[in-house]
Amino acid sequence: MSQQQRVEEIRQFYESQLVSDWHTAEQENINQFGRATGDEDWLHTDPERAARESPFGGTIAFGFWTIAMLTHLSRQAAGQDYPEGAQFGINYGFDRLRMMAPVRVGKRIRCHIRLLDVTPRGDSRILVKTENTIEIEGEEKPALVAEWLVMMFYPEQTG
């Protein structure tokens, strides 16, 4: 398959805006994230103290937990891990990332994904740039907006 065909398959994969199902920010998941990252700040992990002392009326998800949810939400939205023919993809970083509103524990989030750019990078790699907006159910501001880069790897061309 030619690089141009691969680019077209990626464009078709993202043809219309992808939207994930709703996902609830659960306290136990937030606690596990805090333990895994060594950050057990009370604002995220102590519901009683957060209810008394935080301006949010309770605990909120870590901003980095929200970023980390991009992988799960994007796979769920697409219904598969990668566009057809790709062996795998790796996180290549972000061109832009803004955390705009906290996700209160118990709230539901979902991700809207829109293709921004597809750039061939040699015979077996293609850089994909998407805009990802994580919406918080019932809230005006999104939790985050990110221009995410993923490098897709394809089998080497032979013959």
C-alpha positions in Angstrom: 0.0 0.0 0.0 1.3 3.4 -0.9 1.8 6.3 1.6 -0.9 8.2 -0.2 -3.3 5.3 0.3 -2.4 5.2 4.0 -3.0 8.9 4.3 -6.4 8.5 2.7 -7.3 5.6 5.1 -6.3 7.8 8.1 -8.5 10.6 6.7 -11.4 8.2 6.3 -10.8 6.9 9.8 -11.3 10.4 11.2 -13.8 11.4 8.4 -16.4 12.8 10.7 -15.7 14.0 14.2 -15.4 11.1 16.6 -17.2 11.3 20.0 -16.6 8.9 22.9 -19.2 7.6 25.3 -19.5 9.2 28.7 -17.0 8.1 31.3 -17.5 8.8 35.1 -14.7 10.2 37.1 -14.8 7.9 40.1 -13.0 8.5 43.4 -11.3 5.1 43.5 -9.8 5.7 40.0 -8.6 9.1 41.1 -7.1 7.6 44.3 -5.3 4.9 42.3 -3.9 7.5 39.9 -2.6 9.5 42.9 -0.9 6.4 44.4 0.6 5.5 41.0 2.1 8.9 40.5 3.0 9.6 44.1 0.7 12.6 44.3 -2.0 12.1 47.0 -3.0 15.7 47.4 -6.1 16.1 49.5 -7.9 18.1 46.9 -8.0 14.9 44.8 -8.0 12.1 47.4 -9.7 13.3 50.6 -13.5 13.8 49.9 -14.3 15.0 53.4 -11.6 17.6 53.6 -12.3 18.7 50.0 -16.0 19.1 50.8 -15.0 21.4 53.7 -12.1 23.3 52.4 -12.0 23.4 48.6 -13.8 25.9 46.4 -15.2 22.9 44.3 -17.3 21.4 47.0 -15.5 18.1 46.8 -12.6 16.3 45.2 -11.6 16.9 41.6 -9.7 14.7 39.2 -6.0 15.3 38.7 -5.4 17.4 35.6 -2.9 14.7 34.4 -5.6 12.0 35.0 -7.8 13.9 32.6 -4.9 14.0 30.0 -4.3 10.3 30.6 -7.9 9.6 29.8 -7.3 10.7 26.2 -6.0 7.3 25.2 -9.0 5.4 26.6 -11.6 7.9 25.3 -10.1 8.1 21.8 -9.9 4.3 21.5 -13.5 4.0 22.7 -14.7 6.8 20.2 -13.0 5.1 17.3 -14.0 1.6 18.2 -10.5 0.3 17.5 -6.9 1.2 18.4 -5.6 2.4 15.1 -6.6 3.1 11.5 -6.6 0.0 9.3 -3.2 -1.2 8.4 -1.3 0.5 11.1 0.9 -1.8 13.3 0.9 0.6 16.3 1.0 4.2 17.3 3.1 6.1 19.8 2.3 9.2 21.7 4.4 12.0 20.0 3.3 14.8 22.4 1.2 17.8 22.1 1.4 21.0 20.1 -1.1 22.7 22.4 -2.7 21.6 25.6 -5.0 23.7 27.8 -6.7 22.5 31.0 -9.7 24.8 31.2 -11.9 23.5 34.0 -11.6 20.9 36.8 -13.4 17.6 36.6 -15.3 17.1 39.8 -15.4 13.5 41.0 -18.7 12.0 40.1 -19.0 14.0 36.9 -19.0 12.4 33.4 -16.6 13.3 30.6 -16.4 12.5 27.0 -14.0 13.3 24.2 -14.6 14.9 20.8 -11.9 14.2 18.3 -11.3 16.1 15.0 -8.5 15.4 12.5 -6.2 18.4 12.0 -3.3 17.1 9.9 -1.7 14.0 8.4 2.0 14.1 7.6 4.0 11.2 6.0 7.3 10.8 7.8 9.2 8.3 5.7 8.1 5.0 4.2 6.6 3.5 7.4 5.5 6.4 9.6 2.7 8.9 9.5 2.3 11.7 12.0 -1.4 12.3 12.9 -2.5 15.5 14.6 -6.0 15.7 16.2 -7.9 18.2 18.2 -9.3 16.6 21.4 -11.8 18.3 23.5 -12.9 16.7 26.8 -16.3 17.9 27.6 -17.8 17.8 31.2 -21.4 16.8 31.2 -23.7 19.8 32.0 -20.8 22.3 32.1 -20.1 25.2 29.7 -16.3 25.0 29.7 -14.5 21.8 28.6 -12.0 20.1 30.9 -9.3 20.4 28.3 -8.5 21.0 24.7 -5.4 19.4 23.2 -3.7 19.2 19.9 -2.4 15.7 20.2 0.3 14.1 18.0 0.4 10.3 17.4 3.0 8.7 15.2 1.5 5.8 13.3 3.8 2.9 12.2 3.1 0.7 9.2 4.8 -2.4 7.9 7.9 -1.7 5.9 7.3 -1.8 2.1 9.0 -4.7 0.3 9.7 -5.4 -3.3 
